[in-house]
Amino acid sequence: MTVAVKNRKPIVVSPTALRRAGFKSGQQLEVRVTGGAITILPKLPVADDEYTPAERRAIDRGIAASEKDYKEGRSYGPFKTHEEFIAALHRGPSKLRGKNRKLTAK
């Protein structure tokens, strides 16, 4: 499809072309100009808009706890092979089984 550029008139992209590109009605689009090319892209959401403030605080707490564990040496890896990784996974449950646990009679 070709269109003619005329003075003071906007260029209209046909609904067929937008649909074939995967754009939906009401979707925000971003127009970028590089050299002699115009690119139309879907506008991506900002990461902060994806979560509520409460969800963001919970995520930040989890990240802070993970960083604290890592700094205190409570981490595994990196592993050179997948076999080393699998062996480390199997060692974890055996540590739990080795602990003395009180069993209650029913």
Rosetta silent file (secondary structure, phi, psi, omega in degrees, C-alpha in Angstrom):
SEQUENCE: MTVAVKNRKPIVVSPTALRRAGFKSGQQLEVRVTGGAITILPKLPVADDEYTPAERRAIDRGIAASEKDYKEGRSYGPFKTHEEFIAALHRGPSKLRGKNRKLTAK
SCORE:     score description
SCORE:     0.000 S_00000001
   1 L     0.000  138.177  176.428    0.000    0.000    0.000 S_00000001
   2 L  -126.969  150.339  176.826    1.299    3.483   -0.785 S_00000001
   3 L  -132.763  155.053  178.412    0.039    6.897    0.272 S_00000001
   4 L   -97.317  137.523  176.621    0.871   10.391   -0.931 S_00000001
   5 L   -86.860  122.152  179.793    2.236   12.960    1.512 S_00000001
   6 L  -119.166  152.848 -179.017    0.262   16.181    1.175 S_00000001
   7 L   -61.097  134.825  173.380    0.806   19.503    2.900 S_00000001
   8 L    61.789   14.583  177.270   -0.918   19.945    6.289 S_00000001
   9 L  -117.657  135.240  179.226   -2.734   16.639    6.177 S_00000001
  10 L   -71.413  155.299  174.372   -1.919   13.781    8.542 S_00000001
  11 L   -87.364  130.284 -178.695   -0.960   10.406    7.197 S_00000001
  12 L  -107.101  129.387  176.745   -3.596    7.832    8.066 S_00000001
  13 L   -92.924  129.352 -175.704   -2.657    4.172    8.487 S_00000001
  14 L   -64.703  148.429  177.355   -5.399    1.887    7.263 S_00000001
  15 H   -58.800  -33.010  179.091   -7.199   -0.319    9.770 S_00000001
  16 H   -63.675  -45.188  179.825   -6.179   -3.366    7.711 S_00000001
  17 H   -64.361  -41.545  178.870   -2.471   -2.534    8.036 S_00000001
  18 H   -63.728  -41.936  179.783   -2.831   -1.939   11.792 S_00000001
  19 H   -64.756  -42.235  179.333   -4.711   -5.223   12.236 S_00000001
  20 H   -65.300  -29.140  177.858   -2.104   -7.158   10.218 S_00000001
  21 L   -79.489   -9.183  177.890    0.614   -5.622   12.426 S_00000001
  22 L    93.186    8.787  178.545   -1.221   -6.929   15.499 S_00000001
  23 L   -80.301  147.009 -178.873   -2.365   -3.574   16.893 S_00000001
  24 L  -113.182  157.697  179.961   -5.717   -3.441   18.672 S_00000001
  25 L   -60.905  132.737  178.943   -8.298   -0.675   18.860 S_00000001
  26 L    85.498   -6.191 -178.867   -7.508    1.807   21.634 S_00000001
  27 L   -71.047  140.009  176.671   -3.925    0.593   22.041 S_00000001
  28 L   -76.153  134.730 -179.830   -1.282    3.252   22.711 S_00000001
  29 E  -120.388  149.530  177.643    1.320    3.493   19.942 S_00000001
  30 E  -114.582  132.038  179.810    4.783    5.025   19.921 S_00000001
  31 E  -107.895  124.425  178.266    6.131    6.681   16.769 S_00000001
  32 E  -118.078  140.682  178.665    9.919    6.759   16.314 S_00000001
  33 E  -119.356  122.743  177.509   11.787    8.570   13.575 S_00000001
  34 E  -132.294  115.478 -178.509   15.288    7.434   12.601 S_00000001
  35 L    60.115 -123.646  179.939   16.876    8.934    9.537 S_00000001
  36 L  -101.350   16.158 -177.242   14.319    8.628    6.765 S_00000001
  37 E  -116.747  141.003  175.204   12.273    5.868    8.405 S_00000001
  38 E  -111.535  127.873 -179.743    9.209    6.096   10.643 S_00000001
  39 E  -117.531  131.954  177.609    8.589    3.159   12.965 S_00000001
  40 E  -110.512  122.450 -177.253    5.300    2.578   14.790 S_00000001
  41 E  -126.987  153.769  173.240    5.559    0.380   17.893 S_00000001
  42 E   -67.505  138.406  178.867    3.171   -0.598   20.681 S_00000001
  43 L   -76.522  123.036 -177.883    3.801    1.588   23.720 S_00000001
  44 L   -82.174  145.390  179.596    5.119   -0.663   26.468 S_00000001
  45 L   -69.446  150.071  175.849    3.819   -0.253   30.014 S_00000001
  46 L   -77.513  138.289 -175.225    6.094    1.332   32.593 S_00000001
  47 H   -56.339  -36.150 -178.429    7.254   -1.245   35.155 S_00000001
  48 H   -68.692  -21.040 -179.599    5.971    0.872   38.068 S_00000001
  49 H   -80.254  -11.192 -175.141    2.449    0.833   36.607 S_00000001
  50 H   -79.862  -21.895 -175.293    2.218   -2.962   36.778 S_00000001
  51 L  -126.486  150.353  173.800    2.007   -3.221   40.580 S_00000001
  52 L   -74.111  162.798  177.689    0.149   -1.438   43.342 S_00000001
  53 H   -57.155  -37.308  178.891    2.276    0.346   45.961 S_00000001
  54 H   -66.262  -42.001  177.880    1.579   -2.471   48.455 S_00000001
  55 H   -64.698  -41.062  179.200    2.670   -5.125   45.939 S_00000001
  56 H   -62.231  -41.106  177.990    5.802   -3.118   45.116 S_00000001
  57 H   -63.774  -41.115  179.259    6.700   -2.895   48.859 S_00000001
  58 H   -64.679  -41.262  178.017    6.236   -6.673   49.245 S_00000001
  59 H   -63.837  -45.008  179.583    8.440   -7.338   46.204 S_00000001
  60 H   -62.546  -37.401  176.101   11.101   -4.942   47.510 S_00000001
  61 H   -63.022  -42.924  179.185   11.036   -6.701   50.929 S_00000001
  62 H   -63.653  -40.402  178.438   11.561  -10.063   49.239 S_00000001
  63 H   -65.467  -42.513  179.520   14.460   -8.737   47.188 S_00000001
  64 H   -62.935  -41.053  178.675   16.054   -7.184   50.297 S_00000001
  65 H   -64.704  -40.296  179.040   15.715  -10.495   52.203 S_00000001
  66 H   -64.652  -43.180  178.740   17.265  -12.387   49.294 S_00000001
  67 H   -63.940  -36.964  178.542   20.197   -9.954   49.097 S_00000001
  68 H   -64.547  -46.140  177.898   20.716  -10.302   52.870 S_00000001
  69 H   -58.700  -42.467 -179.042   20.792  -14.121   52.607 S_00000001
  70 H   -64.025  -43.129  179.986   23.295  -13.896   49.753 S_00000001
  71 H   -65.227  -30.360  179.773   25.583  -11.531   51.688 S_00000001
  72 L   -86.668    5.464  174.564   25.471  -13.891   54.681 S_00000001
  73 L    85.815   10.102  178.845   26.585  -16.808   52.503 S_00000001
  74 L   -90.984   70.940  178.230   23.261  -18.637   52.328 S_00000001
  75 L  -149.772  166.249  179.466   23.430  -19.372   48.607 S_00000001
  76 L  -127.755  151.826  175.929   24.470  -22.141   46.228 S_00000001
  77 L    93.088 -177.466    1.719   26.336  -22.081   42.955 S_00000001
  78 L   -73.029  154.910 -178.065   27.348  -21.115   40.447 S_00000001
  79 L  -104.201  140.982 -179.589   27.485  -24.611   39.051 S_00000001
  80 L   -78.817  -30.961 -179.298   29.802  -25.655   36.218 S_00000001
  81 L  -136.066  165.278  177.175   27.469  -28.387   34.929 S_00000001
  82 H   -70.204  -25.892  177.438   23.862  -29.355   35.269 S_00000001
  83 H   -63.657  -41.266  176.957   24.991  -32.522   37.068 S_00000001
  84 H   -61.495  -40.113  179.484   26.485  -30.381   39.878 S_00000001
  85 H   -64.001  -46.579  179.863   23.207  -28.482   40.116 S_00000001
  86 H   -62.240  -41.792  179.024   21.129  -31.691   40.332 S_00000001
  87 H   -61.637  -39.891  178.296   23.483  -33.115   42.981 S_00000001
  88 H   -65.037  -37.001  177.487   23.070  -29.938   45.057 S_00000001
  89 H   -63.559  -40.170 -178.573   19.294  -30.250   44.787 S_00000001
  90 H   -73.966  -27.271  177.262   19.419  -33.824   46.072 S_00000001
  91 H   -69.650  -31.384 -177.904   21.718  -32.905   48.973 S_00000001
  92 H   -57.362  -55.964 -179.442   19.193  -30.359   50.287 S_00000001
  93 H   -63.497  -30.734 -179.897   16.416  -32.813   51.279 S_00000001
  94 H   -67.521  -29.935  175.803   18.929  -35.250   52.798 S_00000001
  95 H   -65.604  -38.345  179.847   20.006  -32.506   55.212 S_00000001
  96 H   -69.193  -37.728 -178.846   16.407  -32.128   56.320 S_00000001
  97 H   -68.885  -28.140 -176.814   15.951  -35.882   56.831 S_00000001
  98 H   -74.253  -15.324 -178.353   19.064  -36.068   59.002 S_00000001
  99 L   -73.543  145.702  176.585   17.677  -33.737   61.672 S_00000001
 100 L   -76.722  120.825  177.215   16.240  -35.261   64.812 S_00000001
 101 L  -120.410  140.365  177.510   12.532  -34.683   64.823 S_00000001
 102 L   -80.672  125.791  177.088   10.186  -35.638   67.582 S_00000001
 103 L   -99.579  134.981 -179.921    7.468  -37.932   66.322 S_00000001
 104 L   -98.764  141.454  178.273    4.206  -37.936   68.207 S_00000001
 105 L   -81.241  142.582 -179.903    2.238  -41.119   68.742 S_00000001
 106 L  -103.984    0.000    0.000   -1.315  -41.125   67.519 S_00000001
